Amino acid sequence: MAGIAHTVLIAAPSEDVWRVTVDVERWPEWAGYMKSLVPQDDGPLAMASRVKVTPRGLPGSVWEVTEFDPPRSFRWETQLAPGLRMIGGHVLDGEDGGTRATFSLEVSGALGVIAAPLLGIVFRRNTRLATEGLMVYCERGSRAAEKEKMP
């Protein structure tokens, strides 16, 4: 299955969007389909970090960071079942004082090929909800920070 991705332009500096994106424990505040994200290691998110991700209504799985390029991107993966690996990508690009944020999901493995049509529907919804939720959350924070700077 080819990956599914969704991109939004966020009216907030990329450094701020990065801080929100890697603060995985707080994702349920802006990604409403998430029940919890619980780091399995000490310290901030980094290469080889593991996080138990539990979407609402589904069992959780442990995701491991496989690529980490701060403050621009990270990828992580989980083995959902034999023959079914899920890969998530998060890329931020600064653009005219704002941030272009792209979240992607894809599957690999024999079972992934079979499940691809159903998963594609879920992936489209989840990447859209996550990026749009991130946009609203970051823009609200950016506006609040600007108000604090006003005399």
Backbone bond lengths (Angstrom), bond angles and torsions (degrees), N, CA, C in turn:
res aa  C-N    CA-C-N  psi(-1)  N-CA   C-N-CA  omega(-1)  CA-C   N-CA-C  phi
1 M - - - 1.451 - - 1.515 108.24 -
2 A 1.285 115.74 131.91 1.463 119.92 172.32 1.518 107.84 -69.73
3 G 1.307 115.89 152.38 1.453 119.88 -178.96 1.517 112.25 -68.78
4 I 1.307 115.03 154.44 1.453 123.30 174.28 1.518 106.04 -107.95
5 A 1.333 117.72 132.63 1.463 121.01 -178.82 1.517 109.77 -135.65
6 H 1.327 115.06 154.10 1.456 121.24 174.19 1.521 107.41 -138.03
7 T 1.334 115.62 137.22 1.466 121.91 -177.11 1.516 109.88 -124.82
8 V 1.329 115.54 139.81 1.466 121.72 173.77 1.523 108.14 -133.45
9 L 1.324 115.58 157.24 1.457 121.30 173.23 1.526 106.82 -103.73
10 I 1.328 116.42 121.31 1.462 122.80 -175.79 1.521 108.90 -105.73
11 A 1.327 117.04 129.01 1.462 122.26 179.45 1.533 109.11 -83.67
12 A 1.323 115.08 65.66 1.469 122.79 178.16 1.527 106.87 -156.68
13 P 1.339 116.82 149.66 1.468 119.71 179.76 1.537 112.02 -61.70
14 S 1.322 115.82 144.63 1.466 120.23 -176.60 1.527 112.41 -60.49
15 E 1.344 118.14 -30.97 1.468 119.84 178.47 1.530 110.57 -63.26
16 D 1.337 116.25 -39.50 1.469 120.26 178.60 1.525 110.71 -68.07
17 V 1.336 116.68 -42.37 1.460 120.62 -179.68 1.532 109.63 -65.25
18 W 1.322 117.66 -38.74 1.464 121.44 177.57 1.535 110.35 -60.34
19 R 1.337 116.99 -46.74 1.471 120.13 -179.35 1.527 110.93 -57.78
20 V 1.318 116.85 -41.70 1.466 120.53 179.07 1.528 110.12 -67.96
21 T 1.315 117.28 -42.62 1.466 121.71 -176.19 1.529 112.08 -63.82
22 V 1.317 117.99 -41.05 1.478 119.95 -177.55 1.524 112.90 -86.60
23 D 1.321 118.27 -5.33 1.467 122.00 174.90 1.530 107.11 -86.15
24 V 1.327 115.52 68.48 1.464 121.71 -168.11 1.524 113.92 -61.69
25 E 1.312 118.38 -29.49 1.464 120.06 179.76 1.527 111.96 -61.34
26 R 1.325 116.91 -24.51 1.464 120.59 -177.03 1.529 113.03 -96.05
27 W 1.330 118.28 2.53 1.467 120.37 179.64 1.532 113.43 -52.80
28 P 1.335 120.45 -38.80 1.473 117.85 -179.41 1.530 113.55 -58.93
29 E 1.340 118.60 -17.87 1.463 121.13 176.91 1.527 111.94 -68.68
30 W 1.320 118.02 -26.51 1.466 120.23 -177.97 1.519 113.73 -126.87
31 A 1.317 118.37 -13.78 1.470 122.45 175.70 1.528 106.38 -112.79
32 G 1.320 115.80 85.68 1.452 122.12 -170.81 1.516 115.98 -58.90
33 Y 1.321 118.66 -19.03 1.458 120.39 179.55 1.533 111.41 -81.46
34 M 1.330 117.15 -4.45 1.465 121.23 179.82 1.528 110.54 -93.92
35 K 1.318 115.96 132.24 1.465 121.12 174.94 1.527 109.85 -85.42
36 S 1.348 116.34 -48.70 1.469 119.54 -179.61 1.520 110.68 -161.21
37 L 1.334 114.12 153.88 1.463 122.94 170.73 1.525 105.22 -133.31
38 V 1.323 116.14 118.98 1.459 121.23 -173.87 1.527 109.31 -122.66
39 P 1.345 116.66 111.79 1.466 119.26 177.09 1.530 110.47 -58.11
40 Q 1.319 115.33 140.82 1.456 121.51 178.78 1.522 111.40 -101.01
41 D 1.332 116.40 -1.98 1.464 123.14 -178.46 1.521 108.61 -129.52
42 D 1.316 116.91 159.84 1.460 121.58 175.10 1.521 110.03 -78.54
43 G 1.330 115.54 154.29 1.462 120.73 174.45 1.508 112.56 90.85
44 P 1.344 115.29 175.69 1.467 120.64 -179.34 1.527 111.06 -71.55
45 L 1.325 115.48 165.01 1.457 121.24 177.54 1.525 109.54 -58.29
46 A 1.331 116.85 134.02 1.466 122.68 -177.46 1.527 107.88 -156.97
47 M 1.324 115.81 177.19 1.457 121.24 176.73 1.529 109.19 -54.40
48 A 1.325 116.84 133.34 1.461 126.15 178.85 1.528 113.87 74.06
49 S 1.350 118.31 3.36 1.464 119.95 174.00 1.519 109.29 -60.85
50 R 1.319 115.13 147.63 1.458 121.20 176.65 1.530 108.81 -119.60
51 V 1.340 115.56 137.65 1.456 121.71 -178.02 1.525 108.14 -136.62
52 K 1.346 116.86 128.43 1.466 119.49 173.40 1.521 107.70 -82.42
53 V 1.328 115.34 116.59 1.464 123.17 -177.26 1.529 107.98 -106.50
54 T 1.335 115.50 123.46 1.461 120.41 -179.62 1.520 109.87 -124.54
55 P 1.348 117.09 104.93 1.467 119.84 174.33 1.535 109.42 -72.51
56 R 1.317 116.24 156.34 1.472 120.04 177.72 1.527 109.47 -60.82
57 G 1.337 115.46 132.35 1.455 121.32 175.56 1.520 115.41 77.90
58 L 1.335 117.79 4.76 1.461 120.38 -179.00 1.528 109.97 -131.00
59 P 1.325 116.52 157.26 1.467 117.91 175.02 1.526 109.97 -70.51
60 G 1.304 116.66 153.82 1.460 121.28 179.47 1.514 111.84 -84.80
61 S 1.322 114.84 162.87 1.458 121.30 173.77 1.524 108.24 -143.75
62 V 1.318 115.78 156.30 1.454 120.45 -179.10 1.526 109.01 -91.28
63 W 1.330 114.82 124.33 1.453 123.20 177.94 1.520 108.28 -101.75
64 E 1.333 117.15 141.03 1.462 121.72 177.70 1.525 110.19 -119.27
65 V 1.334 115.79 131.99 1.459 120.96 179.12 1.527 108.43 -70.46
66 T 1.345 116.29 122.77 1.467 121.91 -176.89 1.528 112.78 -109.90
67 E 1.325 116.85 -15.94 1.470 122.66 174.22 1.519 106.56 -143.47
68 F 1.331 116.32 137.66 1.460 119.82 -178.02 1.513 108.81 -146.39
69 D 1.338 116.93 113.08 1.458 123.05 -176.98 1.533 109.19 -132.46
70 P 1.347 116.70 75.16 1.466 118.98 -177.39 1.524 111.66 -70.74
71 P 1.286 119.10 146.81 1.467 128.36 -1.29 1.527 112.01 -98.28
72 R 1.311 116.93 40.26 1.458 120.11 -173.90 1.526 115.06 -110.95
73 S 1.346 117.84 -44.58 1.466 116.76 -172.19 1.522 112.51 -157.87
74 F 1.330 113.39 159.04 1.460 120.23 166.29 1.521 108.80 -152.77
75 R 1.335 114.02 153.77 1.472 122.33 174.77 1.513 106.79 -126.35
76 W 1.312 115.11 148.21 1.448 120.07 174.87 1.513 109.08 -143.60
77 E 1.331 115.32 160.03 1.459 120.77 -174.56 1.523 110.12 -138.69
78 T 1.333 114.55 155.74 1.454 121.05 172.71 1.519 109.11 -142.93
79 Q 1.319 115.84 147.75 1.461 122.27 174.92 1.520 106.33 -98.28
80 L 1.339 117.42 104.26 1.459 121.11 -177.64 1.523 112.18 -77.10
81 A 1.314 116.06 -33.37 1.462 122.61 -179.30 1.526 106.75 -165.05
82 P 1.317 117.58 164.61 1.472 117.83 175.06 1.535 109.31 -56.44
83 G 1.303 116.87 126.92 1.467 121.12 -179.26 1.514 114.55 82.03
84 L 1.341 118.04 10.52 1.455 120.55 179.63 1.525 110.04 -140.52
85 R 1.318 114.97 99.59 1.469 122.42 177.88 1.521 107.60 -112.17
86 M 1.345 115.72 135.73 1.459 121.27 177.91 1.523 108.48 -112.33
87 I 1.333 115.93 137.98 1.460 122.88 -179.23 1.519 108.20 -124.04
88 G 1.335 116.18 130.04 1.461 121.89 177.43 1.516 109.84 -116.69
89 G 1.312 117.06 136.70 1.454 122.22 178.30 1.515 111.29 -123.00
90 H 1.336 115.67 143.81 1.461 122.39 -178.96 1.520 107.42 -136.82
91 V 1.345 116.79 113.27 1.463 121.57 -176.07 1.524 108.89 -126.28
92 L 1.347 115.24 131.80 1.462 121.87 178.15 1.520 108.74 -121.02
93 D 1.319 116.93 131.36 1.459 122.43 176.43 1.516 108.63 -127.45
94 G 1.351 116.58 125.86 1.459 120.80 175.86 1.513 110.07 -66.21
95 E 1.336 116.05 138.76 1.461 120.17 -178.42 1.525 109.88 -152.43
96 D 1.333 117.00 109.96 1.473 122.74 176.03 1.527 112.82 50.30
97 G 1.327 117.36 48.09 1.455 120.85 178.64 1.513 113.86 80.92
98 G 1.311 116.95 -3.85 1.461 122.09 178.45 1.516 109.90 -118.56
99 T 1.308 115.41 -164.44 1.462 121.04 -176.98 1.519 110.73 -139.04
100 R 1.317 115.72 129.49 1.468 120.96 171.56 1.529 105.79 -91.61
101 A 1.333 116.76 115.66 1.466 122.38 -178.01 1.525 109.43 -110.52
102 T 1.324 115.75 127.12 1.461 121.67 177.81 1.515 108.69 -124.04
103 F 1.319 116.44 124.44 1.462 122.36 174.16 1.534 106.38 -112.98
104 S 1.324 116.00 138.82 1.464 120.09 -179.84 1.523 110.32 -135.06
105 L 1.314 114.96 155.40 1.461 122.88 175.10 1.516 108.29 -138.03
106 E 1.321 115.34 141.80 1.461 120.44 175.58 1.518 108.72 -151.14
107 V 1.320 116.51 162.47 1.461 121.63 176.22 1.519 109.00 -123.87
108 S 1.309 113.99 156.51 1.459 119.56 173.54 1.524 107.80 -138.46
109 G 1.316 115.98 166.55 1.453 121.79 -179.87 1.517 111.75 100.62
110 A 1.335 115.19 163.56 1.465 121.45 -176.62 1.523 112.39 -60.07
111 L 1.315 117.43 -43.98 1.463 120.63 179.66 1.533 110.35 -68.52
112 G 1.329 116.81 -31.62 1.456 121.38 177.33 1.519 111.78 -60.51
113 V 1.321 117.30 -38.64 1.471 121.61 178.79 1.524 109.90 -63.13
114 I 1.325 116.73 -42.12 1.466 121.40 -179.20 1.532 110.51 -67.82
115 A 1.339 116.13 -41.42 1.465 121.01 -175.43 1.529 113.13 -84.29
116 A 1.329 118.39 -6.29 1.465 122.31 -172.90 1.528 114.58 -53.03
117 P 1.334 120.88 -44.95 1.477 118.45 -177.96 1.532 112.85 -60.41
118 L 1.321 117.74 -44.23 1.458 120.83 179.01 1.528 110.78 -69.86
119 L 1.319 116.60 -43.94 1.456 120.35 -179.15 1.525 111.92 -64.21
120 G 1.329 117.27 -33.42 1.462 120.58 178.43 1.520 111.72 -58.42
121 I 1.321 117.27 -39.89 1.471 121.91 178.16 1.529 109.76 -63.37
122 V 1.316 116.18 -47.75 1.470 121.26 -179.97 1.524 110.50 -65.14
123 F 1.334 116.94 -42.29 1.467 120.83 -179.17 1.526 111.80 -63.02
124 R 1.337 117.13 -41.10 1.470 120.35 178.20 1.528 110.23 -61.19
125 R 1.313 115.89 -45.27 1.465 120.05 179.28 1.534 111.01 -63.96
126 N 1.327 117.23 -48.26 1.462 120.02 -174.85 1.529 112.89 -68.33
127 T 1.329 118.70 -39.42 1.466 119.08 178.58 1.526 110.24 -67.45
128 R 1.331 117.39 -35.74 1.463 120.69 177.29 1.523 110.50 -67.66
129 L 1.322 117.46 -48.63 1.465 120.45 -179.55 1.530 111.63 -61.59
130 A 1.326 116.71 -40.56 1.469 120.00 -178.26 1.525 111.37 -67.52
131 T 1.325 117.55 -49.44 1.470 118.74 -177.51 1.522 111.58 -67.45
132 E 1.327 117.44 -40.24 1.458 119.33 179.43 1.531 110.96 -69.21
133 G 1.325 117.63 -36.99 1.460 120.91 175.63 1.520 111.42 -64.90
134 L 1.329 116.47 -41.99 1.462 121.63 176.98 1.528 110.19 -60.71
135 M 1.326 116.45 -42.64 1.460 121.16 -179.81 1.529 110.71 -60.43
136 V 1.311 117.78 -50.43 1.465 121.64 -178.96 1.526 109.94 -61.45
137 Y 1.316 117.22 -45.46 1.468 121.98 -178.25 1.529 111.17 -62.21
138 C 1.322 117.05 -47.53 1.467 120.43 -177.85 1.521 112.08 -69.96
139 E 1.319 117.57 -39.69 1.458 119.79 -179.97 1.526 110.86 -67.43
140 R 1.318 117.64 -36.36 1.461 120.80 176.45 1.528 109.33 -63.60
141 G 1.333 117.65 -43.81 1.460 122.06 178.04 1.513 112.12 -65.49
142 S 1.322 117.36 -37.79 1.456 121.87 -179.97 1.526 110.51 -67.40
143 R 1.335 117.05 -41.24 1.471 120.45 177.69 1.523 110.62 -65.22
144 A 1.324 118.24 -39.68 1.468 121.70 179.01 1.517 110.32 -64.61
145 A 1.327 117.88 -39.79 1.463 121.85 178.70 1.526 110.57 -65.18
146 E 1.318 117.20 -39.31 1.477 121.02 178.90 1.526 110.12 -65.32
147 K 1.330 117.71 -40.22 1.464 121.00 179.37 1.529 110.86 -63.46
148 E 1.343 116.39 -36.89 1.459 120.03 179.15 1.525 111.75 -65.87
149 K 1.331 117.63 -28.34 1.460 122.31 -179.19 1.526 112.20 -77.60
150 M 1.331 117.19 -19.94 1.458 120.66 -176.98 1.526 110.45 -69.47
151 P 1.362 116.25 142.09 1.475 119.13 179.39 1.512 112.70 -71.87
